[in-house]
Amino acid sequence: MNEFNFLDQIKKDKDNLVKDICDFIKIPSVLDERPFDKEAPFGLEIRKSLDYILGLAKSFGFKTRDIDHVCGEVEYGEGKEIIGVLCHVDVVPAEGKWTYPPYEGHIEGDTIYGRGTVDDKGPAIVSLYALKMLKDNGIMPKKRIRLIFGCDEETSMRGLARYLKTEEMPDFGFSPDACFPIIYGEKGIMSMDIVGENKDKKLTSMQGGKRYNIVCDNVNVEYDEKIKSYEGVPAHAMDPGLGVNAILKACDDLKDSSNELIQFINKYLKDYRLFDMGLNVHDEEMKDLTCNVAIIDIDSNHSRLGLNFRYPLLSEMPNLYKVFEEKCKEFNLEMKVLHDDPPHYTDPHDEDINILHEAYIKYTNDHSPLVTIGGGTYARELKKGVAFGCMFPDEEDLCHQSNERISIERTLIACAIIAEAMYKLVK
């Protein structure tokens, strides 16, 4: 079997790859919640983003498909088996303070700044260029490699769900939407709302947070006819400890309020590990149960709190629903579960996973262990799938944070790794 140095090859195409990443970032593809439009189900900018990546793939000579404008597909190779590479074209809102405009695709030295560089537009372009290298080398895979681009990963994965209803499930797949070397397990993800009345007549408004999967970085409060803002630091809900939660800051300042939701937060939710509730669960493989206090919405009559949980694979895990229901009743509050996606696990010793690991080691000489995460990727929607790249083990995780950015040099290495993995998986 021929051996290829995909790193040397992608370096020759560096300028084009960088330009395409920057152009992709310039599309502010945040979910638009306006009424449904069959031509742009998740908003015009997400539709533009899908059109962009499929148009680029078509210009490279690949066969493409648009599935109801909620998912896109690029396929190369022949055979019955399918290797899926799952990316997404939507991004979370660009909260927080940015050194450079989040949708500019600004380059500073070896670094590209912008929303989506890490999650997941940079990796989507990297995956497409990896496939292009196989085609440019005249490699005709004996399995079908299928790049799948979803449009709603950051909210409820409706695009991929629609895709899998009618299209073939990949036999094996990976999502370059996390970190190397390989993520073989992902925690369960559950969101809930806690609702009740607002009995504090001095508190007429408290607003903060937009997404369940982001640590709230700004809260505005109108109390006793005075308006005050509280600032925090955004972070991904999979690790709330990396951020500073503005809701918790505001509630601490309002500790004398008669609002029962604020009292509940101050008593039970100050710590994202939920020690005060006795839910500080830990699993050796999947680590800690965590809770992100994500959204607060209080007006003169009603109170609502949005929470996001990441929980490990544990047969003896305490009944979180029961505990929260009991604590809510203590403050005359009601719990409403919005969704609950169970943990995902793939055998870390599987042959296909070993192929991915070898591809990573070839271009890094790094033997870091395989890991599990609290984040959720498209890999969890596959019967057999893992997250694979594109961040490296020693890099700061900037997903959902301000000043999201990638190293150009390391992006080239990631592209070589993914190309190598594709090549070995379909030989």
RABEL-V962053 format. One record per residue. N is the residue number from 1. PSI is psi in whole degrees, -180 to 180 (999 if undefined). D_FIRST is the distance of its C-alpha to the first C-alpha in Angstrom with 2 decimals. Layout:
n=N psi=PSI d_first=D_FIRST
n=N psi=PSI d_first=D_FIRST
//
This chain:
n=1 psi=135 d_first=0.00
n=2 psi=148 d_first=3.79
n=3 psi=143 d_first=6.51
n=4 psi=146 d_first=9.79
n=5 psi=90 d_first=13.31
n=6 psi=-23 d_first=14.97
n=7 psi=-45 d_first=18.21
n=8 psi=-37 d_first=18.75
n=9 psi=-44 d_first=18.19
n=10 psi=-27 d_first=20.61
n=11 psi=-31 d_first=23.13
n=12 psi=-21 d_first=23.55
n=13 psi=17 d_first=24.50
n=14 psi=-49 d_first=26.63
n=15 psi=-41 d_first=29.98
n=16 psi=-42 d_first=29.14
n=17 psi=-46 d_first=27.70
n=18 psi=-44 d_first=30.83
n=19 psi=-42 d_first=33.14
n=20 psi=-36 d_first=31.77
n=21 psi=-47 d_first=32.18
n=22 psi=-43 d_first=35.71
n=23 psi=-37 d_first=36.65
n=24 psi=-41 d_first=35.50
n=25 psi=-28 d_first=37.62
n=26 psi=-13 d_first=40.66
n=27 psi=113 d_first=40.94
n=28 psi=74 d_first=43.08
n=29 psi=63 d_first=41.53
n=30 psi=142 d_first=43.79
n=31 psi=133 d_first=44.92
n=32 psi=117 d_first=48.10
n=33 psi=10 d_first=50.34
n=34 psi=170 d_first=52.60
n=35 psi=150 d_first=53.28
n=36 psi=135 d_first=50.41
n=37 psi=117 d_first=49.24
n=38 psi=-22 d_first=46.86
n=39 psi=-22 d_first=45.44
n=40 psi=72 d_first=44.79
n=41 psi=-31 d_first=45.02
n=42 psi=16 d_first=44.33
n=43 psi=155 d_first=45.98
n=44 psi=-39 d_first=45.54
n=45 psi=-37 d_first=43.49
n=46 psi=-38 d_first=40.85
n=47 psi=-43 d_first=40.77
n=48 psi=-39 d_first=40.32
n=49 psi=-42 d_first=37.45
n=50 psi=-43 d_first=35.66
n=51 psi=-38 d_first=36.38
n=52 psi=-51 d_first=35.00
n=53 psi=-36 d_first=31.53
n=54 psi=-37 d_first=31.24
n=55 psi=-39 d_first=32.59
n=56 psi=-44 d_first=30.08
n=57 psi=-41 d_first=27.18
n=58 psi=-37 d_first=28.81
n=59 psi=-23 d_first=29.11
n=60 psi=-3 d_first=25.32
n=61 psi=14 d_first=25.12
n=62 psi=153 d_first=24.43
n=63 psi=130 d_first=26.40
n=64 psi=157 d_first=28.89
n=65 psi=142 d_first=31.63
n=66 psi=118 d_first=34.70
n=67 psi=97 d_first=36.02
n=68 psi=23 d_first=39.77
n=69 psi=20 d_first=39.28
n=70 psi=-13 d_first=38.47
n=71 psi=147 d_first=34.68
n=72 psi=159 d_first=32.02
n=73 psi=137 d_first=28.62
n=74 psi=126 d_first=25.64
n=75 psi=142 d_first=22.98
n=76 psi=136 d_first=19.64
n=77 psi=178 d_first=17.32
n=78 psi=163 d_first=18.23
n=79 psi=172 d_first=18.88
n=80 psi=-39 d_first=21.49
n=81 psi=150 d_first=20.26
n=82 psi=130 d_first=21.00
n=83 psi=117 d_first=19.75
n=84 psi=138 d_first=22.83
n=85 psi=112 d_first=23.29
n=86 psi=119 d_first=27.05
n=87 psi=175 d_first=29.09
n=88 psi=153 d_first=32.75
n=89 psi=-6 d_first=34.80
n=90 psi=159 d_first=38.16
n=91 psi=163 d_first=39.53
n=92 psi=162 d_first=42.47
n=93 psi=151 d_first=45.66
n=94 psi=74 d_first=45.78
n=95 psi=167 d_first=48.41
n=96 psi=-176 d_first=49.69
n=97 psi=129 d_first=50.25
n=98 psi=140 d_first=47.59
n=99 psi=-38 d_first=47.46
n=100 psi=153 d_first=46.04
n=101 psi=133 d_first=46.43
n=102 psi=-20 d_first=43.87
n=103 psi=34 d_first=42.95
n=104 psi=-28 d_first=42.79
n=105 psi=47 d_first=39.25
n=106 psi=135 d_first=40.77
n=107 psi=128 d_first=38.69
n=108 psi=104 d_first=40.10
n=109 psi=-122 d_first=38.11
n=110 psi=7 d_first=34.66
n=111 psi=136 d_first=35.87
n=112 psi=124 d_first=36.09
n=113 psi=145 d_first=39.03
n=114 psi=153 d_first=39.67
n=115 psi=121 d_first=39.85
n=116 psi=-7 d_first=36.42
n=117 psi=-43 d_first=34.39
n=118 psi=-42 d_first=33.25
n=119 psi=91 d_first=34.25
n=120 psi=21 d_first=32.46
n=121 psi=-39 d_first=32.35
n=122 psi=-53 d_first=30.34
n=123 psi=-32 d_first=27.53
n=124 psi=-45 d_first=27.80
n=125 psi=-41 d_first=27.23
n=126 psi=-44 d_first=24.38
n=127 psi=-40 d_first=22.64
n=128 psi=-42 d_first=23.28
n=129 psi=-33 d_first=21.92
n=130 psi=-44 d_first=18.71
n=131 psi=-38 d_first=18.30
n=132 psi=-38 d_first=19.37
n=133 psi=-37 d_first=16.59
n=134 psi=-45 d_first=14.01
n=135 psi=-43 d_first=16.35
n=136 psi=-26 d_first=16.97
n=137 psi=5 d_first=13.36
n=138 psi=21 d_first=13.48
n=139 psi=118 d_first=11.23
n=140 psi=103 d_first=13.08
n=141 psi=146 d_first=12.81
n=142 psi=-2 d_first=13.44
n=143 psi=161 d_first=16.10
n=144 psi=124 d_first=18.82
n=145 psi=126 d_first=18.91
n=146 psi=112 d_first=22.60
n=147 psi=127 d_first=24.35
n=148 psi=122 d_first=27.85
n=149 psi=109 d_first=30.63
n=150 psi=162 d_first=33.81
n=151 psi=1 d_first=37.26
n=152 psi=36 d_first=39.27
n=153 psi=-35 d_first=37.24
n=154 psi=-8 d_first=39.84
n=155 psi=-74 d_first=42.67
n=156 psi=13 d_first=42.01
n=157 psi=32 d_first=38.59
n=158 psi=-34 d_first=40.38
n=159 psi=-49 d_first=37.80
n=160 psi=-36 d_first=34.94
n=161 psi=-43 d_first=37.41
n=162 psi=-42 d_first=38.33
n=163 psi=-48 d_first=34.70
n=164 psi=-12 d_first=33.93
n=165 psi=-33 d_first=37.09
n=166 psi=-18 d_first=35.79
n=167 psi=165 d_first=32.01
n=168 psi=137 d_first=29.24
n=169 psi=125 d_first=28.55
n=170 psi=145 d_first=24.89
n=171 psi=-34 d_first=23.30
n=172 psi=149 d_first=22.21
n=173 psi=165 d_first=22.93
n=174 psi=155 d_first=23.68
n=175 psi=116 d_first=26.34
n=176 psi=61 d_first=26.00
n=177 psi=29 d_first=29.76
n=178 psi=-114 d_first=30.40
n=179 psi=161 d_first=28.70
n=180 psi=162 d_first=25.75
n=181 psi=-50 d_first=24.38
n=182 psi=139 d_first=25.01
n=183 psi=110 d_first=28.27
n=184 psi=-6 d_first=28.34
n=185 psi=142 d_first=32.06
n=186 psi=135 d_first=34.60
n=187 psi=160 d_first=38.34
n=188 psi=150 d_first=40.64
n=189 psi=123 d_first=42.29
n=190 psi=137 d_first=45.90
n=191 psi=144 d_first=48.45
n=192 psi=157 d_first=52.17
n=193 psi=145 d_first=55.37
n=194 psi=124 d_first=58.58
n=195 psi=155 d_first=61.66
n=196 psi=-172 d_first=65.41
n=197 psi=163 d_first=68.57
n=198 psi=105 d_first=69.53
n=199 psi=-1 d_first=72.92
n=200 psi=102 d_first=73.06
n=201 psi=-16 d_first=75.15
n=202 psi=-26 d_first=74.54
n=203 psi=102 d_first=70.79
n=204 psi=-18 d_first=70.44
n=205 psi=139 d_first=66.77
n=206 psi=113 d_first=63.61
n=207 psi=132 d_first=60.34
n=208 psi=146 d_first=56.91
n=209 psi=143 d_first=53.20
n=210 psi=-29 d_first=51.23
n=211 psi=145 d_first=48.15
n=212 psi=-25 d_first=47.77
n=213 psi=20 d_first=44.49
n=214 psi=136 d_first=45.99
n=215 psi=128 d_first=48.49
n=216 psi=128 d_first=51.70
n=217 psi=0 d_first=52.54
n=218 psi=132 d_first=55.86
n=219 psi=134 d_first=58.92
n=220 psi=130 d_first=62.18
n=221 psi=135 d_first=65.31
n=222 psi=108 d_first=68.78
n=223 psi=128 d_first=71.18
n=224 psi=41 d_first=74.97
n=225 psi=19 d_first=74.79
n=226 psi=145 d_first=72.58
n=227 psi=133 d_first=68.99
n=228 psi=143 d_first=66.45
n=229 psi=146 d_first=62.71
n=230 psi=131 d_first=60.35
n=231 psi=142 d_first=57.09
n=232 psi=-160 d_first=54.00
n=233 psi=121 d_first=50.34
n=234 psi=154 d_first=47.72
n=235 psi=167 d_first=44.65
n=236 psi=141 d_first=42.25
n=237 psi=-17 d_first=43.95
n=238 psi=-19 d_first=41.19
n=239 psi=76 d_first=42.77
n=240 psi=-23 d_first=46.38
n=241 psi=-16 d_first=47.19
n=242 psi=-14 d_first=45.38
n=243 psi=-179 d_first=48.01
n=244 psi=118 d_first=51.80
n=245 psi=115 d_first=53.32
n=246 psi=-30 d_first=56.20
n=247 psi=-44 d_first=57.50
n=248 psi=-37 d_first=58.09
n=249 psi=-45 d_first=59.83
n=250 psi=-42 d_first=62.10
n=251 psi=-37 d_first=62.93
n=252 psi=-38 d_first=63.84
n=253 psi=-25 d_first=66.21
n=254 psi=30 d_first=67.69
n=255 psi=-17 d_first=68.17
n=256 psi=2 d_first=71.83
n=257 psi=147 d_first=71.03
n=258 psi=2 d_first=72.27
n=259 psi=122 d_first=69.14
n=260 psi=-28 d_first=67.71
n=261 psi=-42 d_first=64.08
n=262 psi=-40 d_first=64.38
n=263 psi=-42 d_first=66.05
n=264 psi=-46 d_first=63.21
n=265 psi=-47 d_first=60.60
n=266 psi=-28 d_first=62.59
n=267 psi=-38 d_first=63.05
n=268 psi=-16 d_first=59.64
n=269 psi=16 d_first=56.90
n=270 psi=-29 d_first=57.31
n=271 psi=124 d_first=54.34
n=272 psi=-12 d_first=50.95
n=273 psi=-7 d_first=50.32
n=274 psi=38 d_first=53.42
n=275 psi=-39 d_first=55.17
n=276 psi=-16 d_first=58.54
n=277 psi=-4 d_first=57.55
n=278 psi=24 d_first=56.16
n=279 psi=25 d_first=52.71
n=280 psi=67 d_first=50.89
n=281 psi=142 d_first=48.13
n=282 psi=135 d_first=45.21
n=283 psi=140 d_first=42.11
n=284 psi=-38 d_first=39.89
n=285 psi=-47 d_first=36.62
n=286 psi=1 d_first=37.83
n=287 psi=-138 d_first=40.70
n=288 psi=151 d_first=43.90
n=289 psi=133 d_first=45.63
n=290 psi=157 d_first=46.65
n=291 psi=126 d_first=49.02
n=292 psi=120 d_first=49.10
n=293 psi=101 d_first=52.56
n=294 psi=-44 d_first=51.38
n=295 psi=135 d_first=54.17
n=296 psi=137 d_first=57.96
n=297 psi=99 d_first=60.31
n=298 psi=130 d_first=64.04
n=299 psi=-165 d_first=66.92
n=300 psi=-17 d_first=70.64
n=301 psi=-34 d_first=70.24
n=302 psi=158 d_first=66.71
n=303 psi=138 d_first=63.97
n=304 psi=137 d_first=60.24
n=305 psi=130 d_first=57.47
n=306 psi=128 d_first=53.76
n=307 psi=150 d_first=51.56
n=308 psi=127 d_first=47.83
n=309 psi=145 d_first=46.56
n=310 psi=119 d_first=43.23
n=311 psi=146 d_first=43.38
n=312 psi=173 d_first=41.20
n=313 psi=97 d_first=40.16
n=314 psi=125 d_first=43.21
n=315 psi=-23 d_first=45.01
n=316 psi=20 d_first=48.18
n=317 psi=132 d_first=48.17
n=318 psi=153 d_first=51.79
n=319 psi=95 d_first=52.83
n=320 psi=-41 d_first=52.50
n=321 psi=-46 d_first=54.22
n=322 psi=-42 d_first=57.23
n=323 psi=-46 d_first=57.64
n=324 psi=-38 d_first=57.50
n=325 psi=-42 d_first=59.89
n=326 psi=-44 d_first=62.38
n=327 psi=-35 d_first=62.21
n=328 psi=-42 d_first=62.55
n=329 psi=-31 d_first=65.70
n=330 psi=-29 d_first=67.19
n=331 psi=22 d_first=67.29
n=332 psi=39 d_first=67.99
n=333 psi=159 d_first=64.48
n=334 psi=139 d_first=62.22
n=335 psi=132 d_first=58.46
n=336 psi=111 d_first=56.29
n=337 psi=127 d_first=52.62
n=338 psi=-43 d_first=50.61
n=339 psi=157 d_first=47.21
n=340 psi=109 d_first=45.34
n=341 psi=113 d_first=41.56
n=342 psi=164 d_first=40.61
n=343 psi=153 d_first=37.99
n=344 psi=136 d_first=34.29
n=345 psi=132 d_first=32.17
n=346 psi=139 d_first=28.62
n=347 psi=117 d_first=27.61
n=348 psi=-11 d_first=26.06
n=349 psi=8 d_first=24.12
n=350 psi=146 d_first=22.32
n=351 psi=-43 d_first=18.59
n=352 psi=-36 d_first=17.96
n=353 psi=-37 d_first=20.13
n=354 psi=-37 d_first=18.22
n=355 psi=-44 d_first=15.06
n=356 psi=-44 d_first=17.44
n=357 psi=-41 d_first=18.95
n=358 psi=-37 d_first=15.87
n=359 psi=-41 d_first=15.16
n=360 psi=-46 d_first=18.82
n=361 psi=-37 d_first=18.88
n=362 psi=-41 d_first=16.07
n=363 psi=0 d_first=18.34
n=364 psi=-23 d_first=21.67
n=365 psi=29 d_first=21.60
n=366 psi=128 d_first=24.10
n=367 psi=34 d_first=24.47
n=368 psi=146 d_first=27.24
n=369 psi=158 d_first=27.95
n=370 psi=152 d_first=27.39
n=371 psi=173 d_first=30.63
n=372 psi=162 d_first=32.92
n=373 psi=169 d_first=35.05
n=374 psi=-10 d_first=38.29
n=375 psi=169 d_first=36.93
n=376 psi=125 d_first=35.89
n=377 psi=175 d_first=32.78
n=378 psi=-19 d_first=31.54
n=379 psi=-31 d_first=29.31
n=380 psi=-14 d_first=32.51
n=381 psi=-7 d_first=32.85
n=382 psi=153 d_first=29.66
n=383 psi=-33 d_first=29.69
n=384 psi=104 d_first=26.58
n=385 psi=157 d_first=25.96
n=386 psi=166 d_first=26.10
n=387 psi=139 d_first=26.91
n=388 psi=98 d_first=24.19
n=389 psi=180 d_first=25.43
n=390 psi=-1 d_first=26.59
n=391 psi=155 d_first=29.23
n=392 psi=157 d_first=28.50
n=393 psi=-30 d_first=30.40
n=394 psi=5 d_first=32.89
n=395 psi=148 d_first=33.80
n=396 psi=135 d_first=37.08
n=397 psi=112 d_first=36.85
n=398 psi=14 d_first=38.58
n=399 psi=131 d_first=38.01
n=400 psi=11 d_first=41.32
n=401 psi=163 d_first=42.98
n=402 psi=157 d_first=44.63
n=403 psi=34 d_first=42.80
n=404 psi=136 d_first=39.41
n=405 psi=161 d_first=36.89
n=406 psi=154 d_first=33.35
n=407 psi=130 d_first=31.99
n=408 psi=-44 d_first=30.14
n=409 psi=-44 d_first=28.06
n=410 psi=-28 d_first=27.04
n=411 psi=-38 d_first=26.45
n=412 psi=-41 d_first=23.78
n=413 psi=-43 d_first=22.11
n=414 psi=-39 d_first=22.44
n=415 psi=-41 d_first=20.82
n=416 psi=-41 d_first=17.73
n=417 psi=-46 d_first=17.65
n=418 psi=-39 d_first=18.08
n=419 psi=-43 d_first=15.45
n=420 psi=-43 d_first=12.89
n=421 psi=-45 d_first=14.45
n=422 psi=-47 d_first=14.37
n=423 psi=-46 d_first=10.68
n=424 psi=-30 d_first=9.96
n=425 psi=-24 d_first=12.97
n=426 psi=12 d_first=12.11
n=427 psi=999 d_first=8.54
//
